Structure formats: structure tokens, C-alpha cells
Amino acid sequence: MADPFERAAAKAPPIIGGGCTQRYDPEALSSELGTDFPEAEALWAELQADREPVDEH
């Protein structure tokens, strides 16, 4: 590899769609890209429990 910084550069996965429907291509996502987060559900529950209830009236 000629450029030592090329290895350290982050690259976004391919994007599909456009405008408001633009999103990362789910077929291109993998754990190597940092998209695997098995603790997400537990973290979300913890964050929601820490929030103070909001009066909707």
C-alpha cells in the first residue's frame, strides 16, 4: 500500500435511494463496518428508563 493513510480512512457503505429516501444499502452492511450492535436493545431500554416522564396533556 503506497499511501499509509489509506488504511486508516473510514469509508461509508454504498448509498441507495435519493432525497428523503436515501439510505445505506443494507446488503452492504456488515460487522466489519461497525454495524453490528447486539446490545442496542438493552441500551435503548436503559436510556428510556433514565428519561423523566413527559406530560402529554
PyMOL commands that set and color helices and strands:
alter all, ss='L'
color gray80, all
select helices_A, chain A and resi 19-21+26-28+31-33+40-50
alter helices_A, ss='H'
color red, helices_A
select strands_A, chain A and resi 15-16+23-24
alter strands_A, ss='S'
color yellow, strands_A
deselect
rebuild
show_as cartoon
